[in-house]
Amino acid sequence: MPPAIMAEGLVKKYGAVTALDGIDLSVPEGSVFGLLGPNGAGKTTTVRILTTLLTPDAGRATVAGFDVVRDAPRLRGLIGASGQYAAVDDHLTGAENLEIVGRLYHLGTKRSKQRARELLERFDLTDAGDRQVRGYSGGMRRRLDLAGALVADPPVLFLDEPTTGLDPRARTVLWEVISELVTGGTTVLLTTQYLEEADRLADRIAVVDHGRVIALGTADELKDQIGGDRIELSVTSAADLETVRQVLAPLAVADVQADPVALRVTIPVAGGTASLTTALVRLAAEHVAVRDAGLRRPTLDEVFLSLTGHQTDTENTKETVR
């Protein structure tokens, strides 16, 4: 089957600034595709092109089999989108906001009202459905905006940092909704600043930096790129940290990281449990008191740091390049 979302060589420039520099994407139908990158990497620009809000300067893209430029009017009826900021009308009630979206999709008055009530219940907004949105909390507004993206049951859904501003419970609810949608055949392209979110939801992930895809694969494949397993251990004395570093350096496949505050050492290794056993034996021989030790996989945060040279910006979610 052709991909639900396909992009080839997308380029977008704003004067002397290149927001996209040849983006290539292919997203199978019925999957979640995660788009990760630092602020200004081009994530939102990519989403805006794929949702027909921007025209690329070069390259081409199709969504649900339709060209995003040539077939834009037809495509808009087949996609749902939720941006970084809730696009709701403060002067209308929650139900009225969703009903208007339904009418814009030509669902008709009766079906629009029915769909609004279904989604208010799904996002735990039933009690607030008949109140003006101006009285909603930030999290409630965010959930209402996400509900609006689902009014027409679109086969392709674009979520640009959808859980920003949500509390952990609301975030978990949204994750469950996304999983249900994908089980039903919906294709989701997700940009997020929460790497745990991508790790949990995305079938495949593209890491974008400076307008280019710099890594592509499943979460496990990306983790494998930076050295597989990590031995993580803590000691009882700061004086032992340097001994640990020197004794275990021969086992490491990358730099040994020591945290003098937490008295914790992280050693990237290739030997799995055998390396952990060897490490503990060597430390015992040096009379190093180990408080705890374990073997774990790298996190997506570590992948991101390794690939881009810096961590995600969890404070400022607004990209500097659009």
Beta strands, then each sheet from edge to edge (+ up, - down):
strand 1: 5-14
strand 2: 17-27
strand 3: 32-36
strand 4: 58-63
strand 5: 66-67
strand 6: 79-82
strand 7: 156-160
strand 8: 187-191
strand 9: 204-209
strand 10: 212-217
strand 11: 230-235
strand 12: 257-259
strand 13: 264-268
strand 14: 290-296
sheet 1: 2+ 1- 4+ 5-
sheet 2: 6+ 7+ 8+ 3+ 9+ 10-
sheet 3: 12+ 13- 11+ 14-
end
